[in-house]
Amino acid sequence: MTRRFLAFLFLPLLILPILLLPLLPVSDASAQGPAAPRESSKKPVVVCSTTQVADFARQVVGGRWTVKCILAPGADPHTYTPTPGDGEMVRSADLCLENGLHLEGNDWMGKIVHDAGKPLAVCAEGVPALQMAFGGEKILDPHAWFSPRNAAIYVNNVVKAISRADPSGRGEYEARARLYLQMLRTLDAWIREQVNRIPPDRRVLVTSHDAFNYFCHEYKFNPTNGFMSLAPVGWSTGSEVGAGMTPERRAEVTESIRRFGAAAVFVETSVNPKLIREIAQEAGVRVGGALYSDSMGEAGSAGETYIGMMRENIVTIMEGLLSGGDAK
Amino acid sequence: MMRIVSVLLLWVIALGSLHAYMKSIEPPLSRTVALSGATGGAVAPAQEGAAESSPEYAAAGGYSIEATATCEVEPDPFALATDGSEAPAALRVQEGDRKILTITGGVEPGAPVLAGLGPDWGDREREFFAEANMPLDFAGRSCALRLRLLRDSAPLTEETLWTDGGNRIAGTFRVSPVEAGAETGERAPRHE
């Protein structure tokens, strides 16, 4: 009788841990915050407007978030029209990131994010933006990522936004960002070393549209044009102020190529190359190759990351300007 | 009376000449930035002044660390500054998470920067992490950062870090208790 009583008394002590066992991971996960690493389907989602912004986000979040990008590689952010699928993607997001400075033509990203009621962070915030004047209007150039030091500002803004959304992962995000910022520093030093091989008077960069102002400014291309882009099409391929191609701009660029002795002109992967090919023919120079500009490369290509895109651009520019000049 | 005045005058002239001579031989690069908050590791705004005028470590008879870059340094454009409270550093020395020295403004080439470590410092092996950032167009050129451990302003040991192809110098500086003179009281001439 006494033994049965004791067995009955202690039975719950044996059963209780077995009953509580499945509950333990649940309480653990809830303590880790919304973005802790869990099953992939439950990861928080960050939706980015452009491929560059998505790459910066991937470098910071690692495996803690799912990173989605609205623009496909090679797509043009100036003229993009969102699809219903994009709205769906944004509605599934915990956070949205955009370039800003009106890169997303007609504010398409801002509109769909606003409609979905999701938080939106602007990655170019705080960048010392270059100004361009068109017909009395001043426009801020949105292609700020073409300077690695501006890319560092993008990364800082991504870390801020992601850490705000998931404070428990801040240490992890900052650790990744610190390493990535060192990679950007190395990229910048490497670009300077490469560009230094081109004599200053041969640093003439002619591209399809005005995307390379920050690049020219940083690495001292186009000295006769105030270290700004030389392109037949304005800052946007769309129809905003100062955008698009005018006959005057086209004539000016053709004349500049002749006058300043550009060794080659370059097409862009996200812009129709027809116009720049015609200009090359008119000016009697060769096409030096295709540069990544508003969009990075396809997955698996050399330009699928920001660093890869910049590296490939430099390799193409060096080849085009040095060997192109010799061939002339 | 006249004799007394003459003696005083001679003394004034002699001391004045000595002072002027000391001023003239002081090297122009010895302009020193001294940090307050010598022992707590808290970062305080840098203040410029002569080395002997303000450092608290000297009064405390303690240890200090001196960093001298051979190139101009400026705030790092590739720093992580996420919360906005911390400006990017041009020159930084820290021990683990403890910030020993942070300079956010520019520093002239060759100008030593000092930070106090406190009087009871050299009791165990320590390792500092130091970094300095040159202007971006310095990439490819060689620059150095000399770190010296001082006690009562006298050097105990030193280490020189060099750029490695970029515009940044970063590395560690290890100091043992022997070098710091804590175990033997001897002062090691150089860090190996």
Interface residues (C-beta under 8 A of the other chain):
Chain A: P148 R149 A152 V155 N156 V159 K160 S163 E174 A177 R178 L181 Q182 L184 R185 T186 D188 A189 R192 E193 N196
Chain B: P77 F78 A79 L80 A81 T82 D83 L136 D137 A139 G140 G165 G166 N167 R168
